[in-house]
Amino acid sequence: MDTDVTKLISASRANLGAPDSWPAIVGYPESLALCVIDAIQSTGPTYVSVVNVLSRYRNYRTAAGANPETDGLKELISTFDQLGGVDGWIETIGNRNRTFSRAHAPYKAEAIWDAAGRLQALGIDTIQDFRAAVANPAQADVVERTWRTVVSQASGVTWSYVLMLAGHDGVKTDRMIVRFVAAAVGRRVADVTNAEAGRLVREAAAELGVPASTLDHAIWRYQSGAARNPDVAGDARDWDPNDEDLIRSEDGSELEVEPHSERAPTLGYLTDRLAEFARRRDWEKFHHPKNLLLALTGELGELATLFQWESDEASRDMSDPGRRSLVEDELADVFIYLLRLADVLGVDLAKVAEAKIDRNEHRFPPPAPN
């Protein structure tokens, strides 16, 4: 057995109690609408803000004489239509939490509306439709790729969570899960990728004889304090009370996200922003891999012209502000098209680059000291 899996099992037993005492994640067995709302609203804030949105949605639907516990996507979309679109939905049901921590980021309500529309376009309306689609190997990849094209959902974290809420076994590798796994295996959080944390949780769960989603939920409850606080309900995710990107209201009931511009943007943030840029301009139809690759090649050619025929020494000289600006612009264009190409192809650029560096470490070992 993998040593890290053994360590995670030991940490789980020591901190989470006996596996047969771990509560399973309940989700929404009959309502795809509630699954979508919860999955998208849950990243970033305290779960109480998610509960508030779910409560307002339920109240709104109940007041209309409907049963929100069986709502599909048709019913969810109808609430946006009835309330005059995203802004009206925010005022009556949602909140002004954004999809990621930048001032310009789209509201989560927009992502909920977008997700519902895109899934419905695939012929998915009810939770039964959704389960059948993800259980069909011929459809599952299409549904996942479609979800990842929803505004600011490219990372796949909310995809994993919506599957769990719909009753599919899985792991939502958010910050709480990664932090627990990193501590268990004795590594820095930055050194444990989401994919690796998910694999370790799944393998540990198999050894412990429980569903992966049950171990995931037990870890979250421990990390969030829910296991020690019966007043914390649901599956609150991705919240850290010390996170600098989050601002709590005085009573903690709602959260808004604060731009944190001095922090270097991550690849995930840039990928989401580029996807949103293309979506809002209806450019997605042009962003096929071939087109993006040709555009990338063209930008690389423009970068090359800035260095053509220069000496080695001259090519390193960036002291002139005008030259530096030109080089930076062309480098940015190359990088932007590379990120967009990777996103369209479903490639985690950071992950594959790290794996490639790892392979090169073995292929090209440093010379032995004299």
Residue pairs with C-beta under 8 A, 6 or more apart in sequence:
1 207
2 200
2 203
4 184
4 185
4 200
5 200
5 203
5 204
5 207
7 184
7 185
7 186
8 181
8 184
8 185
8 200
8 201
8 204
9 204
9 207
9 208
10 184
11 180
11 183
11 184
12 19
12 184
12 204
12 208
12 215
12 218
12 219
13 19
15 222
16 22
16 218
16 219
16 221
16 222
16 227
17 218
17 227
19 208
19 209
19 210
19 214
19 215
19 218
22 210
22 214
22 215
22 217
22 218
23 214
23 217
23 218
23 221
24 211
24 213
24 214
24 217
25 164
25 165
25 213
25 214
25 216
25 217
25 235
27 35
27 164
27 165
27 166
27 167
28 34
28 35
28 38
28 69
28 127
28 165
28 166
29 127
29 167
30 69
30 70
30 127
31 68
31 69
31 70
31 71
31 72
31 127
32 71
32 72
32 73
32 76
32 119
32 124
32 125
32 126
32 127
32 129
32 130
32 166
33 57
33 68
33 71
33 72
33 73
33 75
33 76
33 116
34 54
34 57
34 68
34 69
34 71
34 165
35 127
35 130
35 162
35 165
35 166
36 73
36 76
36 112
36 115
36 116
36 119
36 162
37 53
37 54
37 57
37 76
37 112
38 50
38 54
38 161
38 165
38 234
38 235
39 158
39 159
39 161
39 162
39 165
40 99
40 108
40 111
40 112
40 115
40 150
40 153
40 158
41 49
41 50
41 53
41 54
41 94
41 97
41 108
41 112
42 50
42 158
42 161
42 235
42 236
42 237
42 238
43 99
43 157
43 158
43 174
43 237
43 238
44 97
44 98
44 100
44 101
44 238
44 239
44 245
44 246
44 255
44 257
45 97
45 239
45 246
45 254
45 255
46 236
46 239
46 248
46 252
46 255
47 224
47 232
47 233
47 234
47 235
47 236
47 237
47 239
48 236
48 252
48 253
49 95
49 97
49 253
49 254
49 255
50 234
50 236
51 233
51 234
52 95
52 253
52 254
53 93
53 94
53 95
56 92
56 93
56 94
57 68
57 79
57 93
58 68
58 69
60 79
60 92
60 93
61 67
61 68
61 71
61 75
61 79
62 68
66 75
68 75
72 125
72 126
72 127
72 129
73 116
73 117
73 119
73 120
73 124
73 125
73 126
74 120
74 125
76 112
76 116
77 113
77 116
77 117
77 120
79 89
79 93
80 86
80 88
80 89
80 113
83 89
83 91
83 92
83 93
86 107
86 109
86 110
86 113
89 109
89 113
90 96
90 107
90 109
93 109
94 107
94 108
94 109
94 112
95 108
95 109
95 254
96 107
96 256
97 107
97 108
97 254
97 255
97 256
97 257
98 105
98 106
98 107
98 108
98 256
98 257
99 105
99 106
99 107
99 108
99 110
99 111
99 151
99 152
99 153
99 272
100 152
100 257
100 269
100 272
101 245
101 246
101 257
101 258
101 259
101 260
102 257
102 259
102 260
102 261
102 269
102 273
103 259
105 152
105 257
106 151
106 152
106 276
110 151
111 150
111 151
111 152
111 153
114 150
114 151
115 147
115 150
115 153
118 146
118 147
118 149
118 150
119 130
119 143
119 146
119 147
121 146
122 133
122 139
122 142
122 143
122 146
123 129
124 130
124 133
124 143
127 166
130 143
130 166
131 166
131 167
131 168
133 139
133 140
133 143
134 140
134 143
134 144
134 163
134 166
134 168
144 156
144 159
145 346
147 153
147 158
147 159
147 162
148 154
148 155
148 156
148 159
148 346
149 275
149 279
149 284
151 272
151 275
151 276
151 279
152 272
152 275
152 276
153 159
153 272
154 268
154 271
154 272
154 275
154 343
155 194
155 268
155 271
155 272
157 172
157 173
157 174
157 194
157 238
160 170
160 171
160 172
160 173
160 198
161 172
161 174
161 235
161 237
163 170
164 170
164 171
164 172
164 213
164 216
164 235
165 235
168 213
169 211
169 212
169 213
170 212
170 213
170 216
171 177
171 197
171 198
171 201
171 202
171 212
171 213
171 215
171 216
172 216
172 237
173 194
173 195
173 197
173 198
173 201
174 220
174 237
174 238
175 189
175 238
175 240
176 219
176 220
176 223
176 224
176 237
176 238
176 239
176 240
177 197
177 198
177 201
177 216
177 219
177 220
177 223
178 189
178 192
178 194
178 197
179 189
179 223
180 219
180 222
180 223
181 192
181 196
181 197
181 200
181 201
181 219
182 188
182 189
182 191
182 192
182 197
185 192
185 200
193 351
193 354
195 348
195 351
201 212
201 215
201 216
201 219
202 212
204 215
205 211
205 212
205 214
205 215
205 216
206 212
208 215
217 235
218 227
220 226
220 235
220 236
220 237
221 227
224 232
224 236
224 239
225 232
226 232
226 233
226 236
239 246
240 246
241 248
244 258
244 260
245 257
245 258
245 260
246 255
246 257
246 258
247 255
247 256
247 257
247 258
248 255
249 255
265 273
267 339
267 349
267 350
270 339
271 339
271 340
271 342
271 343
274 336
274 339
274 340
274 343
275 340
275 343
277 283
278 284
278 287
278 340
287 340
287 344
288 344
289 341
289 344
289 345
292 337
292 340
292 341
292 344
293 341
295 337
296 334
296 337
296 338
296 341
299 330
299 333
299 334
299 337
300 334
302 330
302 333
303 327
303 330
303 331
303 333
303 334
306 323
306 326
306 327
306 330
307 315
317 323
318 324
318 327
338 349
339 349
342 348
342 349
